[in-house]
Amino acid sequence: MKKITILTILLIITGYTLYSQKTRDVLYIKNGSIINGTLMEITDNQYKIRTSDGSIFVFPAADVDKFVKEAPGFDGRTK
């Protein structure tokens, strides 16, 4: 019984940490720009995204190459 309880707690903690990984929305614009932020709205003809500094950008769908959700990577310590 004790092993089952410990195993259940470990599975819950593991699942919680995997679920809580933060992702960011990334818009790739056809002119080569990459916009990171939080996607606020997608309609048939435009994408609205808020950047980390609070700016809101609206791009026509014709100008957007692709939209993805990315998990931020860790490049290691700075020297």
DRENPA-3360 file (N, C-alpha, C; in nm, 2 decimals, always signed):
BEGIN
1 = MKKITILT = +0.08/-0.12/+0.00/+0.00/+0.00/+0.00/+0.09/+0.13/+0.00 ~ +0.20/+0.12/+0.08/+0.29/+0.24/+0.08/+0.35/+0.26/-0.05 ~ +0.39/+0.16/-0.12/+0.46/+0.17/-0.25/+0.36/+0.23/-0.35 ~ +0.24/+0.19/-0.35/+0.14/+0.25/-0.44/+0.12/+0.39/-0.42 ~ +0.11/+0.43/-0.29/+0.09/+0.57/-0.26/+0.21/+0.66/-0.31 ~ +0.33/+0.61/-0.28/+0.45/+0.68/-0.33/+0.46/+0.69/-0.48 ~ +0.43/+0.58/-0.54/+0.43/+0.58/-0.69/+0.32/+0.68/-0.75 ~ +0.21/+0.68/-0.69/+0.10/+0.77/-0.73/+0.15/+0.92/-0.72;
9 = ILLIITGY = +0.21/+0.95/-0.60/+0.26/+1.09/-0.58/+0.37/+1.12/-0.68 ~ +0.46/+1.03/-0.71/+0.56/+1.06/-0.81/+0.50/+1.08/-0.95 ~ +0.41/+1.00/-0.98/+0.34/+1.02/-1.12/+0.27/+1.15/-1.13 ~ +0.21/+1.19/-1.02/+0.14/+1.32/-1.02/+0.24/+1.43/-1.03 ~ +0.34/+1.43/-0.96/+0.45/+1.53/-0.97/+0.51/+1.54/-1.10 ~ +0.54/+1.42/-1.16/+0.60/+1.42/-1.29/+0.51/+1.47/-1.40 ~ +0.38/+1.43/-1.39/+0.28/+1.48/-1.49/+0.26/+1.63/-1.48 ~ +0.27/+1.68/-1.35/+0.25/+1.82/-1.33/+0.36/+1.90/-1.39;
17 = TLYSQKTR = +0.49/+1.86/-1.37/+0.60/+1.93/-1.42/+0.60/+1.93/-1.58 ~ +0.56/+1.82/-1.64/+0.56/+1.81/-1.78/+0.45/+1.90/-1.84 ~ +0.34/+1.91/-1.77/+0.23/+1.99/-1.82/+0.26/+2.14/-1.80 ~ +0.33/+2.17/-1.70/+0.35/+2.31/-1.67/+0.47/+2.38/-1.75 ~ +0.52/+2.31/-1.85/+0.63/+2.37/-1.93/+0.57/+2.48/-2.01 ~ +0.63/+2.59/-2.01/+0.58/+2.71/-2.07/+0.61/+2.70/-2.22 ~ +0.52/+2.74/-2.30/+0.54/+2.75/-2.45/+0.52/+2.89/-2.49 ~ +0.57/+2.93/-2.59/+0.55/+3.06/-2.65/+0.50/+3.05/-2.79;
25 = DVLYIKNG = +0.42/+3.15/-2.83/+0.37/+3.15/-2.97/+0.48/+3.23/-3.05 ~ +0.50/+3.17/-3.17/+0.59/+3.23/-3.26/+0.53/+3.25/-3.40 ~ +0.53/+3.37/-3.45/+0.49/+3.39/-3.59/+0.61/+3.41/-3.68 ~ +0.61/+3.34/-3.79/+0.72/+3.35/-3.89/+0.66/+3.43/-4.00 ~ +0.71/+3.55/-4.03/+0.66/+3.64/-4.13/+0.73/+3.61/-4.26 ~ +0.67/+3.63/-4.37/+0.73/+3.60/-4.50/+0.85/+3.68/-4.54 ~ +0.86/+3.80/-4.47/+0.98/+3.89/-4.50/+1.10/+3.84/-4.42 ~ +1.09/+3.73/-4.34/+1.20/+3.68/-4.26/+1.20/+3.72/-4.11;
33 = SIINGTLM = +1.10/+3.80/-4.07/+1.09/+3.84/-3.93/+1.03/+3.72/-3.85 ~ +1.07/+3.72/-3.72/+1.02/+3.62/-3.63/+0.97/+3.70/-3.51 ~ +0.84/+3.68/-3.48/+0.77/+3.75/-3.37/+0.74/+3.66/-3.26 ~ +0.79/+3.68/-3.14/+0.76/+3.59/-3.02/+0.67/+3.67/-2.93 ~ +0.57/+3.59/-2.88/+0.47/+3.66/-2.79/+0.36/+3.56/-2.75 ~ +0.25/+3.62/-2.72/+0.13/+3.55/-2.69/+0.02/+3.58/-2.80 ~ -0.02/+3.48/-2.87/-0.12/+3.50/-2.98/-0.25/+3.53/-2.91 ~ -0.31/+3.64/-2.95/-0.44/+3.69/-2.89/-0.56/+3.64/-2.97;
41 = EITDNQYK = -0.54/+3.65/-3.10/-0.66/+3.62/-3.19/-0.61/+3.58/-3.33 ~ -0.68/+3.48/-3.38/-0.66/+3.44/-3.52/-0.80/+3.45/-3.59 ~ -0.80/+3.52/-3.70/-0.92/+3.52/-3.78/-0.89/+3.48/-3.92 ~ -0.98/+3.48/-4.01/-0.96/+3.43/-4.14/-0.85/+3.52/-4.22 ~ -0.84/+3.64/-4.18/-0.75/+3.73/-4.26/-0.64/+3.80/-4.17 ~ -0.63/+3.77/-4.04/-0.53/+3.84/-3.96/-0.49/+3.76/-3.84 ~ -0.36/+3.78/-3.79/-0.31/+3.73/-3.67/-0.28/+3.85/-3.58 ~ -0.32/+3.84/-3.45/-0.29/+3.94/-3.35/-0.21/+3.88/-3.24;
49 = IRTSDGSI = -0.09/+3.94/-3.22/+0.00/+3.88/-3.12/+0.05/+3.99/-3.02 ~ +0.06/+3.96/-2.89/+0.12/+4.05/-2.79/+0.26/+4.01/-2.76 ~ +0.35/+4.10/-2.77/+0.49/+4.07/-2.73/+0.51/+4.08/-2.58 ~ +0.63/+4.05/-2.54/+0.66/+4.05/-2.39/+0.66/+4.19/-2.34 ~ +0.69/+4.29/-2.42/+0.68/+4.43/-2.37/+0.55/+4.50/-2.38 ~ +0.44/+4.42/-2.41/+0.31/+4.47/-2.41/+0.26/+4.52/-2.55 ~ +0.35/+4.53/-2.65/+0.31/+4.58/-2.78/+0.22/+4.47/-2.85 ~ +0.12/+4.52/-2.92/+0.03/+4.44/-2.99/+0.05/+4.46/-3.14;
57 = FVFPAADV = +0.08/+4.35/-3.22/+0.10/+4.36/-3.36/-0.01/+4.28/-3.43 ~ -0.06/+4.34/-3.54/-0.16/+4.27/-3.62/-0.10/+4.25/-3.76 ~ -0.10/+4.12/-3.81/-0.04/+4.09/-3.94/-0.15/+4.03/-4.02 ~ -0.16/+4.07/-4.15/-0.25/+4.00/-4.24/-0.21/+3.86/-4.26 ~ -0.30/+3.77/-4.28/-0.27/+3.63/-4.29/-0.19/+3.60/-4.42 ~ -0.20/+3.69/-4.52/-0.12/+3.67/-4.64/+0.03/+3.69/-4.61 ~ +0.06/+3.77/-4.51/+0.20/+3.80/-4.48/+0.27/+3.70/-4.38 ~ +0.18/+3.61/-4.32/+0.23/+3.51/-4.22/+0.27/+3.38/-4.29;
65 = DKFVKEAP = +0.40/+3.34/-4.27/+0.44/+3.22/-4.33/+0.39/+3.10/-4.25 ~ +0.41/+3.10/-4.12/+0.36/+2.99/-4.03/+0.35/+3.04/-3.89 ~ +0.27/+2.97/-3.81/+0.25/+2.99/-3.67/+0.28/+2.87/-3.60 ~ +0.37/+2.87/-3.49/+0.40/+2.75/-3.41/+0.41/+2.79/-3.27 ~ +0.39/+2.69/-3.18/+0.41/+2.70/-3.04/+0.55/+2.63/-3.01 ~ +0.64/+2.71/-2.94/+0.77/+2.65/-2.91/+0.79/+2.65/-2.76 ~ +0.86/+2.55/-2.72/+0.91/+2.55/-2.58/+1.05/+2.62/-2.58 ~ +1.07/+2.72/-2.49/+1.19/+2.79/-2.49/+1.31/+2.69/-2.45;
73 = GFDGRTK = +1.41/+2.70/-2.53/+1.53/+2.61/-2.50/+1.63/+2.68/-2.41 ~ +1.71/+2.59/-2.35/+1.82/+2.64/-2.26/+1.95/+2.62/-2.33 ~ +2.02/+2.72/-2.36/+2.15/+2.72/-2.43/+2.27/+2.70/-2.34 ~ +2.25/+2.69/-2.22/+2.36/+2.68/-2.12/+2.40/+2.81/-2.06 ~ +2.49/+2.80/-1.97/+2.54/+2.92/-1.90/+2.61/+3.02/-1.99 ~ +2.60/+3.14/-1.96/+2.68/+3.24/-2.04/+2.82/+3.25/-1.98 ~ +2.91/+3.28/-2.06/+3.05/+3.29/-2.01/+3.08/+3.42/-1.95;
% end
